[in-house]
């Protein structure tokens, strides 16, 4: 019997549904609750970028995310 609610992104039509998720609310230890967050670029790496999630209320770091992309296109001169 097939599942009633298939997992998104597992079928041929839904591949890549969740490739670029961004958090909008995360738990902040300092504020002791779920708070809106801002995403800040921390570091540019050869294989991607490292982003930090910062609490919008108090400014403390609440998480990190690494974004990997295709390697940069090098054009010969």
C-alpha angles and dihedrals in degrees: 000000000000118000116267094227111031117209110264115249096025100093127072093255094047101047110137097016093136103032096117109038119164125189118235099176128028135167113267117206093203095049091038094224148060110296136176113264137209122215117229128188108239106172140358110222130187090251099038146311131296115220129189126212112222125193109249092213104049105008098237121142112258103170150341136232131194116212114200122192142170114298113266116271111247114207116202116229 
